[in-house]
Amino acid sequence: MSRTIAVLGPGGVGGLLAALLSRAGHRVICLAGEETVRALREHGVRVTSRQYGAFTARVEADTVLREPAGLCLVSVKHGALGTALDRVPAPLLGDGLVLPFLNGVDHMAVLRGHFGTDRVAAAVIRVESARTAPGVIEHHSPFTDIDLAGSAERLDPVVALLEAAGTRARVLPDENAVLWGKLAFLAPFALLTTRYRLPIGALRTERRAELTALVAEVCAVARASGGGTGAERVLAGYDGFPADGKSSMLRDAEAGRPLELDAIGGAVLRAAARHGVPVPVTERLVAELAAG
């Protein structure tokens, strides 16, 4: 059954999901700034993907949501979240669901303050995808994996929708496990690739000891935060990643864009302080990246 889906922030993640959902037959309304809106209205979302091939998907686009939507995907950068939420008046979602695909963990409180606690379900996506120009998406990873947190009764229809569009999706019961499972994988990847301007393949070989130490620290913080992620599993994930894989933070650094350092590294440091977990490697990397 076709649904009306709003996508707030049609960048690397949001643009890819918007294109996949449109291609699957859903009505997709992308919400963004005027330049992006013009590009999407004229050209649609143009995707080049290692997993899905090259295709163009037509979407609707506006600077603000003006009619009801049953599902809203939020995929802006954390630093832009407060301003971006003005594009989605909460009453227009009715009983609809909000799925945030942001890095870190601190965005959940912001979103629930705007939309209400019951409307927002924790979600994470594992993908390497970048916006190279408004409406132009390069999807580099051979996977697009999504975890949702909550009740299967409520979220199974969303899983079916996402899988029909071409992703792999599942429901897990524990929100902390979902959010920290992603951050435990993302934080070492983002911090190290960006600090040394290296893809994951070079880090696996040239800086293996530092990578292993950092993963151990972040996984300890994740366990203390209720995530329960094992370091061996994270390292195995890196070992299976394409050697040329880059984090979104590294791509932002290469493009001269602001880094999500606080949302990723800062979130780990704050949780480490709350739980009394020593994280000297994480502290050093965050400080070095903050210093430029």
Order of alpha helices (4+ residues) and beta strands (2+ residues): beta-alpha-beta-alpha-beta-beta-beta-beta-alpha-beta-alpha-beta-beta-beta-beta-alpha-beta-alpha-alpha-alpha-alpha-alpha-alpha-alpha
